[in-house]
Amino acid sequence: MTHATADTNLPRHFSTYLYRHGTLYLLILLIPPLLWFGIVYLGSLFALLIQ
């Protein structure tokens, strides 16, 4: 095997790892929107406190 074939298998290995660890996949999908909602929520609270 050459080095090029090992590099092309990296996305496949990562995909397989996420498939086998479903909770990690779920966390990767849910954390960004939850962080966004938290930032908007806290920003709204701070805006109300400033007024």
mmCIF entry with sequence, helices, sheets and N, C-alpha, C, O atoms, coordinates in Angstrom:
data_MODEL
# 
_entry.id   MODEL 
# 
_entity.id                         1 
_entity.type                       polymer 
_entity.pdbx_number_of_molecules   1 
# 
_entity_poly.entity_id                      1 
_entity_poly.type                           'polypeptide(L)' 
_entity_poly.nstd_linkage                   no 
_entity_poly.nstd_monomer                   no 
_entity_poly.pdbx_seq_one_letter_code       MTHATADTNLPRHFSTYLYRHGTLYLLILLIPPLLWFGIVYLGSLFALLIQ 
_entity_poly.pdbx_seq_one_letter_code_can   MTHATADTNLPRHFSTYLYRHGTLYLLILLIPPLLWFGIVYLGSLFALLIQ 
_entity_poly.pdbx_strand_id                 A 
# 
loop_
_entity_poly_seq.entity_id 
_entity_poly_seq.num 
_entity_poly_seq.mon_id 
_entity_poly_seq.hetero 
1 1  MET n 
1 2  THR n 
1 3  HIS n 
1 4  ALA n 
1 5  THR n 
1 6  ALA n 
1 7  ASP n 
1 8  THR n 
1 9  ASN n 
1 10 LEU n 
1 11 PRO n 
1 12 ARG n 
1 13 HIS n 
1 14 PHE n 
1 15 SER n 
1 16 THR n 
1 17 TYR n 
1 18 LEU n 
1 19 TYR n 
1 20 ARG n 
1 21 HIS n 
1 22 GLY n 
1 23 THR n 
1 24 LEU n 
1 25 TYR n 
1 26 LEU n 
1 27 LEU n 
1 28 ILE n 
1 29 LEU n 
1 30 LEU n 
1 31 ILE n 
1 32 PRO n 
1 33 PRO n 
1 34 LEU n 
1 35 LEU n 
1 36 TRP n 
1 37 PHE n 
1 38 GLY n 
1 39 ILE n 
1 40 VAL n 
1 41 TYR n 
1 42 LEU n 
1 43 GLY n 
1 44 SER n 
1 45 LEU n 
1 46 PHE n 
1 47 ALA n 
1 48 LEU n 
1 49 LEU n 
1 50 ILE n 
1 51 GLN n 
# 
_struct_asym.id          A 
_struct_asym.entity_id   1 
# 
loop_
_struct_conf.conf_type_id 
_struct_conf.id 
_struct_conf.pdbx_PDB_helix_id 
_struct_conf.beg_label_comp_id 
_struct_conf.beg_label_asym_id 
_struct_conf.beg_label_seq_id 
_struct_conf.pdbx_beg_PDB_ins_code 
_struct_conf.end_label_comp_id 
_struct_conf.end_label_asym_id 
_struct_conf.end_label_seq_id 
_struct_conf.pdbx_end_PDB_ins_code 
_struct_conf.beg_auth_comp_id 
_struct_conf.beg_auth_asym_id 
_struct_conf.beg_auth_seq_id 
_struct_conf.end_auth_comp_id 
_struct_conf.end_auth_asym_id 
_struct_conf.end_auth_seq_id 
_struct_conf.pdbx_PDB_helix_class 
_struct_conf.details 
_struct_conf.pdbx_PDB_helix_length 
HELX_P HELX_P1 AA1 HIS A 3  ? THR A 8  ? HIS A 3  THR A 8  1 ? 6  
HELX_P HELX_P2 AA2 LEU A 10 ? ARG A 20 ? LEU A 10 ARG A 20 1 ? 11 
HELX_P HELX_P3 AA3 GLY A 22 ? ILE A 50 ? GLY A 22 ILE A 50 1 ? 29 
# 
_struct_conf_type.id          HELX_P 
_struct_conf_type.criteria    ? 
_struct_conf_type.reference   ? 
# 
loop_
_atom_site.group_PDB 
_atom_site.id 
_atom_site.type_symbol 
_atom_site.label_atom_id 
_atom_site.label_alt_id 
_atom_site.label_comp_id 
_atom_site.label_asym_id 
_atom_site.label_entity_id 
_atom_site.label_seq_id 
_atom_site.pdbx_PDB_ins_code 
_atom_site.Cartn_x 
_atom_site.Cartn_y 
_atom_site.Cartn_z 
_atom_site.occupancy 
_atom_site.B_iso_or_equiv 
_atom_site.pdbx_formal_charge 
_atom_site.auth_seq_id 
_atom_site.auth_comp_id 
_atom_site.auth_asym_id 
_atom_site.auth_atom_id 
_atom_site.pdbx_PDB_model_num 
ATOM 1   N N  . MET A 1 1  ? 0.835   -1.199 0.000  1.00 0.00 ? 1  MET A N  1 
ATOM 2   C CA . MET A 1 1  ? 0.000   0.000  0.000  1.00 0.00 ? 1  MET A CA 1 
ATOM 3   C C  . MET A 1 1  ? 0.871   1.250  0.000  1.00 0.00 ? 1  MET A C  1 
ATOM 4   O O  . MET A 1 1  ? 1.968   1.274  0.558  1.00 0.00 ? 1  MET A O  1 
ATOM 5   N N  . THR A 1 2  ? 0.364   2.245  -0.621 1.00 0.00 ? 2  THR A N  1 
ATOM 6   C CA . THR A 1 2  ? 1.084   3.508  -0.640 1.00 0.00 ? 2  THR A CA 1 
ATOM 7   C C  . THR A 1 2  ? 0.476   4.454  0.376  1.00 0.00 ? 2  THR A C  1 
ATOM 8   O O  . THR A 1 2  ? -0.557  4.173  0.985  1.00 0.00 ? 2  THR A O  1 
ATOM 9   N N  . HIS A 1 3  ? 1.139   5.570  0.539  1.00 0.00 ? 3  HIS A N  1 
ATOM 10  C CA . HIS A 1 3  ? 0.669   6.582  1.485  1.00 0.00 ? 3  HIS A CA 1 
ATOM 11  C C  . HIS A 1 3  ? -0.634  7.220  1.013  1.00 0.00 ? 3  HIS A C  1 
ATOM 12  O O  . HIS A 1 3  ? -1.456  7.623  1.836  1.00 0.00 ? 3  HIS A O  1 
ATOM 13  N N  . ALA A 1 4  ? -0.833  7.318  -0.296 1.00 0.00 ? 4  ALA A N  1 
ATOM 14  C CA . ALA A 1 4  ? -2.039  7.956  -0.848 1.00 0.00 ? 4  ALA A CA 1 
ATOM 15  C C  . ALA A 1 4  ? -3.293  7.157  -0.509 1.00 0.00 ? 4  ALA A C  1 
ATOM 16  O O  . ALA A 1 4  ? -4.337  7.748  -0.235 1.00 0.00 ? 4  ALA A O  1 
ATOM 17  N N  . THR A 1 5  ? -3.214  5.832  -0.523 1.00 0.00 ? 5  THR A N  1 
ATOM 18  C CA . THR A 1 5  ? -4.399  5.036  -0.207 1.00 0.00 ? 5  THR A CA 1 
ATOM 19  C C  . THR A 1 5  ? -4.740  5.118  1.267  1.00 0.00 ? 5  THR A C  1 
ATOM 20  O O  . THR A 1 5  ? -5.912  5.033  1.636  1.00 0.00 ? 5  THR A O  1 
ATOM 21  N N  . ALA A 1 6  ? -3.745  5.282  2.108  1.00 0.00 ? 6  ALA A N  1 
ATOM 22  C CA . ALA A 1 6  ? -4.023  5.427  3.533  1.00 0.00 ? 6  ALA A CA 1 
ATOM 23  C C  . ALA A 1 6  ? -4.731  6.753  3.811  1.00 0.00 ? 6  ALA A C  1 
ATOM 24  O O  . ALA A 1 6  ? -5.584  6.819  4.696  1.00 0.00 ? 6  ALA A O  1 
ATOM 25  N N  . ASP A 1 7  ? -4.389  7.808  3.070  1.00 0.00 ? 7  ASP A N  1 
ATOM 26  C CA . ASP A 1 7  ? -5.039  9.103  3.255  1.00 0.00 ? 7  ASP A CA 1 
ATOM 27  C C  . ASP A 1 7  ? -6.485  9.083  2.784  1.00 0.00 ? 7  ASP A C  1 
ATOM 28  O O  . ASP A 1 7  ? -7.334  9.753  3.371  1.00 0.00 ? 7  ASP A O  1 
ATOM 29  N N  . THR A 1 8  ? -6.776  8.330  1.741  1.00 0.00 ? 8  THR A N  1 
ATOM 30  C CA . THR A 1 8  ? -8.146  8.299  1.233  1.00 0.00 ? 8  THR A CA 1 
ATOM 31  C C  . THR A 1 8  ? -9.062  7.503  2.147  1.00 0.00 ? 8  THR A C  1 
ATOM 32  O O  . THR A 1 8  ? -10.279 7.675  2.087  1.00 0.00 ? 8  THR A O  1 
ATOM 33  N N  . ASN A 1 9  ? -8.522  6.646  2.981  1.00 0.00 ? 9  ASN A N  1 
ATOM 34  C CA . ASN A 1 9  ? -9.337  5.861  3.897  1.00 0.00 ? 9  ASN A CA 1 
ATOM 35  C C  . ASN A 1 9  ? -9.656  6.606  5.182  1.00 0.00 ? 9  ASN A C  1 
ATOM 36  O O  . ASN A 1 9  ? -10.483 6.137  5.965  1.00 0.00 ? 9  ASN A O  1 
ATOM 37  N N  . LEU A 1 10 ? -9.035  7.740  5.422  1.00 0.00 ? 10 LEU A N  1 
ATOM 38  C CA . LEU A 1 10 ? -9.272  8.481  6.656  1.00 0.00 ? 10 LEU A CA 1 
ATOM 39  C C  . LEU A 1 10 ? -10.726 8.911  6.812  1.00 0.00 ? 10 LEU A C  1 
ATOM 40  O O  . LEU A 1 10 ? -11.286 8.721  7.892  1.00 0.00 ? 10 LEU A O  1 
ATOM 41  N N  . PRO A 1 11 ? -11.372 9.482  5.790  1.00 0.00 ? 11 PRO A N  1 
ATOM 42  C CA . PRO A 1 11 ? -12.795 9.818  5.958  1.00 0.00 ? 11 PRO A CA 1 
ATOM 43  C C  . PRO A 1 11 ? -13.664 8.591  6.231  1.00 0.00 ? 11 PRO A C  1 
ATOM 44  O O  . PRO A 1 11 ? -14.634 8.664  6.986  1.00 0.00 ? 11 PRO A O  1 
ATOM 45  N N  . ARG A 1 12 ? -13.314 7.478  5.618  1.00 0.00 ? 12 ARG A N  1 
ATOM 46  C CA . ARG A 1 12 ? -14.082 6.251  5.844  1.00 0.00 ? 12 ARG A CA 1 
ATOM 47  C C  . ARG A 1 12 ? -13.917 5.757  7.277  1.00 0.00 ? 12 ARG A C  1 
ATOM 48  O O  . ARG A 1 12 ? -14.885 5.311  7.893  1.00 0.00 ? 12 ARG A O  1 
ATOM 49  N N  . HIS A 1 13 ? -12.710 5.832  7.810  1.00 0.00 ? 13 HIS A N  1 
ATOM 50  C CA . HIS A 1 13 ? -12.477 5.413  9.193  1.00 0.00 ? 13 HIS A CA 1 
ATOM 51  C C  . HIS A 1 13 ? -13.228 6.323  10.159 1.00 0.00 ? 13 HIS A C  1 
ATOM 52  O O  . HIS A 1 13 ? -13.810 5.853  11.137 1.00 0.00 ? 13 HIS A O  1 
ATOM 53  N N  . PHE A 1 14 ? -13.214 7.607  9.887  1.00 0.00 ? 14 PHE A N  1 
ATOM 54  C CA . PHE A 1 14 ? -13.933 8.558  10.740 1.00 0.00 ? 14 PHE A CA 1 
ATOM 55  C C  . PHE A 1 14 ? -15.432 8.301  10.677 1.00 0.00 ? 14 PHE A C  1 
ATOM 56  O O  . PHE A 1 14 ? -16.113 8.338  11.703 1.00 0.00 ? 14 PHE A O  1 
ATOM 57  N N  . SER A 1 15 ? -15.948 8.044  9.489  1.00 0.00 ? 15 SER A N  1 
ATOM 58  C CA . SER A 1 15 ? -17.368 7.753  9.324  1.00 0.00 ? 15 SER A CA 1 
ATOM 59  C C  . SER A 1 15 ? -17.754 6.472  10.055 1.00 0.00 ? 15 SER A C  1 
ATOM 60  O O  . SER A 1 15 ? -18.804 6.415  10.694 1.00 0.00 ? 15 SER A O  1 
ATOM 61  N N  . THR A 1 16 ? -16.926 5.464  9.967  1.00 0.00 ? 16 THR A N  1 
ATOM 62  C CA . THR A 1 16 ? -17.194 4.209  10.667 1.00 0.00 ? 16 THR A CA 1 
ATOM 63  C C  . THR A 1 16 ? -17.166 4.414  12.172 1.00 0.00 ? 16 THR A C  1 
ATOM 64  O O  . THR A 1 16 ? -17.992 3.854  12.892 1.00 0.00 ? 16 THR A O  1 
ATOM 65  N N  . TYR A 1 17 ? -16.222 5.213  12.651 1.00 0.00 ? 17 TYR A N  1 
ATOM 66  C CA . TYR A 1 17 ? -16.140 5.492  14.087 1.00 0.00 ? 17 TYR A CA 1 
ATOM 67  C C  . TYR A 1 17 ? -17.407 6.188  14.568 1.00 0.00 ? 17 TYR A C  1 
ATOM 68  O O  . TYR A 1 17 ? -17.945 5.836  15.618 1.00 0.00 ? 17 TYR A O  1 
ATOM 69  N N  . LEU A 1 18 ? -17.889 7.170  13.813 1.00 0.00 ? 18 LEU A N  1 
ATOM 70  C CA . LEU A 1 18 ? -19.117 7.862  14.204 1.00 0.00 ? 18 LEU A CA 1 
ATOM 71  C C  . LEU A 1 18 ? -20.321 6.933  14.143 1.00 0.00 ? 18 LEU A C  1 
ATOM 72  O O  . LEU A 1 18 ? -21.233 7.045  14.961 1.00 0.00 ? 18 LEU A O  1 
ATOM 73  N N  . TYR A 1 19 ? -20.331 6.020  13.183 1.00 0.00 ? 19 TYR A N  1 
ATOM 74  C CA . TYR A 1 19 ? -21.445 5.080  13.071 1.00 0.00 ? 19 TYR A CA 1 
ATOM 75  C C  . TYR A 1 19 ? -21.484 4.144  14.273 1.00 0.00 ? 19 TYR A C  1 
ATOM 76  O O  . TYR A 1 19 ? -22.558 3.816  14.777 1.00 0.00 ? 19 TYR A O  1 
ATOM 77  N N  . ARG A 1 20 ? -20.321 3.721  14.727 1.00 0.00 ? 20 ARG A N  1 
ATOM 78  C CA . ARG A 1 20 ? -20.261 2.801  15.868 1.00 0.00 ? 20 ARG A CA 1 
ATOM 79  C C  . ARG A 1 20 ? -20.521 3.498  17.193 1.00 0.00 ? 20 ARG A C  1 
ATOM 80  O O  . ARG A 1 20 ? -20.952 2.855  18.151 1.00 0.00 ? 20 ARG A O  1 
ATOM 81  N N  . HIS A 1 21 ? -20.269 4.793  17.267 1.00 0.00 ? 21 HIS A N  1 
ATOM 82  C CA . HIS A 1 21 ? -20.492 5.571  18.487 1.00 0.00 ? 21 HIS A CA 1 
ATOM 83  C C  . HIS A 1 21 ? -21.604 6.578  18.212 1.00 0.00 ? 21 HIS A C  1 
ATOM 84  O O  . HIS A 1 21 ? -21.348 7.751  17.942 1.00 0.00 ? 21 HIS A O  1 
ATOM 85  N N  . GLY A 1 22 ? -22.831 6.100  18.286 1.00 0.00 ? 22 GLY A N  1 
ATOM 86  C CA . GLY A 1 22 ? -23.986 6.913  17.924 1.00 0.00 ? 22 GLY A CA 1 
ATOM 87  C C  . GLY A 1 22 ? -24.175 8.130  18.804 1.00 0.00 ? 22 GLY A C  1 
ATOM 88  O O  . GLY A 1 22 ? -24.634 9.170  18.331 1.00 0.00 ? 22 GLY A O  1 
ATOM 89  N N  . THR A 1 23 ? -23.825 8.018  20.088 1.00 0.00 ? 23 THR A N  1 
ATOM 90  C CA . THR A 1 23 ? -24.014 9.169  20.977 1.00 0.00 ? 23 THR A CA 1 
ATOM 91  C C  . THR A 1 23 ? -23.064 10.305 20.615 1.00 0.00 ? 23 THR A C  1 
ATOM 92  O O  . THR A 1 23 ? -23.430 11.476 20.715 1.00 0.00 ? 23 THR A O  1 
ATOM 93  N N  . LEU A 1 24 ? -21.857 9.968  20.198 1.00 0.00 ? 24 LEU A N  1 
ATOM 94  C CA . LEU A 1 24 ? -20.914 11.007 19.770 1.00 0.00 ? 24 LEU A CA 1 
ATOM 95  C C  . LEU A 1 24 ? -21.435 11.714 18.528 1.00 0.00 ? 24 LEU A C  1 
ATOM 96  O O  . LEU A 1 24 ? -21.337 12.936 18.415 1.00 0.00 ? 24 LEU A O  1 
ATOM 97  N N  . TYR A 1 25 ? -21.990 10.945 17.597 1.00 0.00 ? 25 TYR A N  1 
ATOM 98  C CA . TYR A 1 25 ? -22.572 11.526 16.385 1.00 0.00 ? 25 TYR A CA 1 
ATOM 99  C C  . TYR A 1 25 ? -23.726 12.451 16.744 1.00 0.00 ? 25 TYR A C  1 
ATOM 100 O O  . TYR A 1 25 ? -23.856 13.537 16.180 1.00 0.00 ? 25 TYR A O  1 
ATOM 101 N N  . LEU A 1 26 ? -24.557 12.023 17.677 1.00 0.00 ? 26 LEU A N  1 
ATOM 102 C CA . LEU A 1 26 ? -25.680 12.846 18.113 1.00 0.00 ? 26 LEU A CA 1 
ATOM 103 C C  . LEU A 1 26 ? -25.196 14.133 18.771 1.00 0.00 ? 26 LEU A C  1 
ATOM 104 O O  . LEU A 1 26 ? -25.757 15.201 18.524 1.00 0.00 ? 26 LEU A O  1 
ATOM 105 N N  . LEU A 1 27 ? -24.171 14.048 19.596 1.00 0.00 ? 27 LEU A N  1 
ATOM 106 C CA . LEU A 1 27 ? -23.619 15.246 20.235 1.00 0.00 ? 27 LEU A CA 1 
ATOM 107 C C  . LEU A 1 27 ? -23.035 16.211 19.210 1.00 0.00 ? 27 LEU A C  1 
ATOM 108 O O  . LEU A 1 27 ? -23.207 17.424 19.325 1.00 0.00 ? 27 LEU A O  1 
ATOM 109 N N  . ILE A 1 28 ? -22.348 15.677 18.215 1.00 0.00 ? 28 ILE A N  1 
ATOM 110 C CA . ILE A 1 28 ? -21.774 16.538 17.179 1.00 0.00 ? 28 ILE A CA 1 
ATOM 111 C C  . ILE A 1 28 ? -22.873 17.273 16.424 1.00 0.00 ? 28 ILE A C  1 
ATOM 112 O O  . ILE A 1 28 ? -22.689 18.419 16.016 1.00 0.00 ? 28 ILE A O  1 
ATOM 113 N N  . LEU A 1 29 ? -24.015 16.616 16.238 1.00 0.00 ? 29 LEU A N  1 
ATOM 114 C CA . LEU A 1 29 ? -25.119 17.258 15.532 1.00 0.00 ? 29 LEU A CA 1 
ATOM 115 C C  . LEU A 1 29 ? -25.867 18.264 16.398 1.00 0.00 ? 29 LEU A C  1 
ATOM 116 O O  . LEU A 1 29 ? -26.342 19.277 15.886 1.00 0.00 ? 29 LEU A O  1 
ATOM 117 N N  . LEU A 1 30 ? -25.981 18.006 17.699 1.00 0.00 ? 30 LEU A N  1 
ATOM 118 C CA . LEU A 1 30 ? -26.829 18.836 18.553 1.00 0.00 ? 30 LEU A CA 1 
ATOM 119 C C  . LEU A 1 30 ? -26.112 19.996 19.235 1.00 0.00 ? 30 LEU A C  1 
ATOM 120 O O  . LEU A 1 30 ? -26.751 21.001 19.545 1.00 0.00 ? 30 LEU A O  1 
ATOM 121 N N  . ILE A 1 31 ? -24.832 19.893 19.473 1.00 0.00 ? 31 ILE A N  1 
ATOM 122 C CA . ILE A 1 31 ? -24.132 20.940 20.223 1.00 0.00 ? 31 ILE A CA 1 
ATOM 123 C C  . ILE A 1 31 ? -24.122 22.293 19.505 1.00 0.00 ? 31 ILE A C  1 
ATOM 124 O O  . ILE A 1 31 ? -24.384 23.299 20.164 1.00 0.00 ? 31 ILE A O  1 
ATOM 125 N N  . PRO A 1 32 ? -23.840 22.388 18.210 1.00 0.00 ? 32 PRO A N  1 
ATOM 126 C CA . PRO A 1 32 ? -23.845 23.726 17.582 1.00 0.00 ? 32 PRO A CA 1 
ATOM 127 C C  . PRO A 1 32 ? -25.182 24.462 17.666 1.00 0.00 ? 32 PRO A C  1 
ATOM 128 O O  . PRO A 1 32 ? -25.177 25.643 18.013 1.00 0.00 ? 32 PRO A O  1 
ATOM 129 N N  . PRO A 1 33 ? -26.339 23.831 17.366 1.00 0.00 ? 33 PRO A N  1 
ATOM 130 C CA . PRO A 1 33 ? -27.595 24.573 17.513 1.00 0.00 ? 33 PRO A CA 1 
ATOM 131 C C  . PRO A 1 33 ? -27.903 24.938 18.961 1.00 0.00 ? 33 PRO A C  1 
ATOM 132 O O  . PRO A 1 33 ? -28.439 26.013 19.229 1.00 0.00 ? 33 PRO A O  1 
ATOM 133 N N  . LEU A 1 34 ? -27.568 24.050 19.897 1.00 0.00 ? 34 LEU A N  1 
ATOM 134 C CA . LEU A 1 34 ? -27.815 24.364 21.303 1.00 0.00 ? 34 LEU A CA 1 
ATOM 135 C C  . LEU A 1 34 ? -26.949 25.527 21.769 1.00 0.00 ? 34 LEU A C  1 
ATOM 136 O O  . LEU A 1 34 ? -27.410 26.372 22.536 1.00 0.00 ? 34 LEU A O  1 
ATOM 137 N N  . LEU A 1 35 ? -25.711 25.578 21.318 1.00 0.00 ? 35 LEU A N  1 
ATOM 138 C CA . LEU A 1 35 ? -24.857 26.720 21.645 1.00 0.00 ? 35 LEU A CA 1 
ATOM 139 C C  . LEU A 1 35 ? -25.417 28.003 21.049 1.00 0.00 ? 35 LEU A C  1 
ATOM 140 O O  . LEU A 1 35 ? -25.396 29.048 21.699 1.00 0.00 ? 35 LEU A O  1 
ATOM 141 N N  . TRP A 1 36 ? -25.912 27.935 19.829 1.00 0.00 ? 36 TRP A N  1 
ATOM 142 C CA . TRP A 1 36 ? -26.486 29.110 19.184 1.00 0.00 ? 36 TRP A CA 1 
ATOM 143 C C  . TRP A 1 36 ? -27.705 29.598 19.957 1.00 0.00 ? 36 TRP A C  1 
ATOM 144 O O  . TRP A 1 36 ? -27.837 30.794 20.216 1.00 0.00 ? 36 TRP A O  1 
ATOM 145 N N  . PHE A 1 37 ? -28.597 28.680 20.328 1.00 0.00 ? 37 PHE A N  1 
ATOM 146 C CA . PHE A 1 37 ? -29.776 29.073 21.103 1.00 0.00 ? 37 PHE A CA 1 
ATOM 147 C C  . PHE A 1 37 ? -29.368 29.677 22.445 1.00 0.00 ? 37 PHE A C  1 
ATOM 148 O O  . PHE A 1 37 ? -29.972 30.650 22.899 1.00 0.00 ? 37 PHE A O  1 
ATOM 149 N N  . GLY A 1 38 ? -28.351 29.107 23.076 1.00 0.00 ? 38 GLY A N  1 
ATOM 150 C CA . GLY A 1 38 ? -27.879 29.647 24.347 1.00 0.00 ? 38 GLY A CA 1 
ATOM 151 C C  . GLY A 1 38 ? -27.312 31.043 24.196 1.00 0.00 ? 38 GLY A C  1 
ATOM 152 O O  . GLY A 1 38 ? -27.552 31.900 25.046 1.00 0.00 ? 38 GLY A O  1 
ATOM 153 N N  . ILE A 1 39 ? -26.569 31.287 23.137 1.00 0.00 ? 39 ILE A N  1 
ATOM 154 C CA . ILE A 1 39 ? -25.997 32.615 22.901 1.00 0.00 ? 39 ILE A CA 1 
ATOM 155 C C  . ILE A 1 39 ? -27.095 33.634 22.648 1.00 0.00 ? 39 ILE A C  1 
ATOM 156 O O  . ILE A 1 39 ? -27.048 34.743 23.179 1.00 0.00 ? 39 ILE A O  1 
ATOM 157 N N  . VAL A 1 40 ? -28.086 33.265 21.838 1.00 0.00 ? 40 VAL A N  1 
ATOM 158 C CA . VAL A 1 40 ? -29.197 34.178 21.561 1.00 0.00 ? 40 VAL A CA 1 
ATOM 159 C C  . VAL A 1 40 ? -29.987 34.443 22.835 1.00 0.00 ? 40 VAL A C  1 
ATOM 160 O O  . VAL A 1 40 ? -30.379 35.580 23.096 1.00 0.00 ? 40 VAL A O  1 
ATOM 161 N N  . TYR A 1 41 ? -30.223 33.406 23.626 1.00 0.00 ? 41 TYR A N  1 
ATOM 162 C CA . TYR A 1 41 ? -30.972 33.553 24.872 1.00 0.00 ? 41 TYR A CA 1 
ATOM 163 C C  . TYR A 1 41 ? -30.241 34.475 25.847 1.00 0.00 ? 41 TYR A C  1 
ATOM 164 O O  . TYR A 1 41 ? -30.838 35.396 26.405 1.00 0.00 ? 41 TYR A O  1 
ATOM 165 N N  . LEU A 1 42 ? -28.964 34.225 26.048 1.00 0.00 ? 42 LEU A N  1 
ATOM 166 C CA . LEU A 1 42 ? -28.199 35.064 26.971 1.00 0.00 ? 42 LEU A CA 1 
ATOM 167 C C  . LEU A 1 42 ? -28.053 36.485 26.439 1.00 0.00 ? 42 LEU A C  1 
ATOM 168 O O  . LEU A 1 42 ? -28.086 37.440 27.216 1.00 0.00 ? 42 LEU A O  1 
ATOM 169 N N  . GLY A 1 43 ? -27.893 36.636 25.142 1.00 0.00 ? 43 GLY A N  1 
ATOM 170 C CA . GLY A 1 43 ? -27.823 37.972 24.553 1.00 0.00 ? 43 GLY A CA 1 
ATOM 171 C C  . GLY A 1 43 ? -29.109 38.741 24.770 1.00 0.00 ? 43 GLY A C  1 
ATOM 172 O O  . GLY A 1 43 ? -29.077 39.940 25.046 1.00 0.00 ? 43 GLY A O  1 
ATOM 173 N N  . SER A 1 44 ? -30.241 38.068 24.649 1.00 0.00 ? 44 SER A N  1 
ATOM 174 C CA . SER A 1 44 ? -31.530 38.717 24.892 1.00 0.00 ? 44 SER A CA 1 
ATOM 175 C C  . SER A 1 44 ? -31.672 39.117 26.355 1.00 0.00 ? 44 SER A C  1 
ATOM 176 O O  . SER A 1 44 ? -32.170 40.201 26.659 1.00 0.00 ? 44 SER A O  1 
ATOM 177 N N  . LEU A 1 45 ? -31.241 38.254 27.249 1.00 0.00 ? 45 LEU A N  1 
ATOM 178 C CA . LEU A 1 45 ? -31.310 38.591 28.675 1.00 0.00 ? 45 LEU A CA 1 
ATOM 179 C C  . LEU A 1 45 ? -30.434 39.797 29.002 1.00 0.00 ? 45 LEU A C  1 
ATOM 180 O O  . LEU A 1 45 ? -30.855 40.689 29.737 1.00 0.00 ? 45 LEU A O  1 
ATOM 181 N N  . PHE A 1 46 ? -29.234 39.826 28.465 1.00 0.00 ? 46 PHE A N  1 
ATOM 182 C CA . PHE A 1 46 ? -28.354 40.965 28.714 1.00 0.00 ? 46 PHE A CA 1 
ATOM 183 C C  . PHE A 1 46 ? -28.916 42.242 28.111 1.00 0.00 ? 46 PHE A C  1 
ATOM 184 O O  . PHE A 1 46 ? -28.772 43.317 28.694 1.00 0.00 ? 46 PHE A O  1 
ATOM 185 N N  . ALA A 1 47 ? -29.554 42.140 26.949 1.00 0.00 ? 47 ALA A N  1 
ATOM 186 C CA . ALA A 1 47 ? -30.170 43.321 26.335 1.00 0.00 ? 47 ALA A CA 1 
ATOM 187 C C  . ALA A 1 47 ? -31.305 43.849 27.210 1.00 0.00 ? 47 ALA A C  1 
ATOM 188 O O  . ALA A 1 47 ? -31.482 45.061 27.330 1.00 0.00 ? 47 ALA A O  1 
ATOM 189 N N  . LEU A 1 48 ? -32.066 42.955 27.814 1.00 0.00 ? 48 LEU A N  1 
ATOM 190 C CA . LEU A 1 48 ? -33.134 43.386 28.721 1.00 0.00 ? 48 LEU A CA 1 
ATOM 191 C C  . LEU A 1 48 ? -32.564 44.016 29.989 1.00 0.00 ? 48 LEU A C  1 
ATOM 192 O O  . LEU A 1 48 ? -33.127 44.980 30.508 1.00 0.00 ? 48 LEU A O  1 
ATOM 193 N N  . LEU A 1 49 ? -31.464 43.486 30.485 1.00 0.00 ? 49 LEU A N  1 
ATOM 194 C CA . LEU A 1 49 ? -30.860 44.041 31.696 1.00 0.00 ? 49 LEU A CA 1 
ATOM 195 C C  . LEU A 1 49 ? -30.260 45.422 31.449 1.00 0.00 ? 49 LEU A C  1 
ATOM 196 O O  . LEU A 1 49 ? -30.267 46.269 32.342 1.00 0.00 ? 49 LEU A O  1 
ATOM 197 N N  . ILE A 1 50 ? -29.752 45.652 30.262 1.00 0.00 ? 50 ILE A N  1 
ATOM 198 C CA . ILE A 1 50 ? -29.149 46.946 29.943 1.00 0.00 ? 50 ILE A CA 1 
ATOM 199 C C  . ILE A 1 50 ? -30.206 48.037 29.860 1.00 0.00 ? 50 ILE A C  1 
ATOM 200 O O  . ILE A 1 50 ? -29.935 49.185 30.213 1.00 0.00 ? 50 ILE A O  1 
ATOM 201 N N  . GLN A 1 51 ? -31.396 47.701 29.404 1.00 0.00 ? 51 GLN A N  1 
ATOM 202 C CA . GLN A 1 51 ? -32.444 48.722 29.233 1.00 0.00 ? 51 GLN A CA 1 
ATOM 203 C C  . GLN A 1 51 ? -32.892 49.279 30.547 1.00 0.00 ? 51 GLN A C  1 
ATOM 204 O O  . GLN A 1 51 ? -33.765 50.146 30.584 1.00 0.00 ? 51 GLN A O  1 
# 
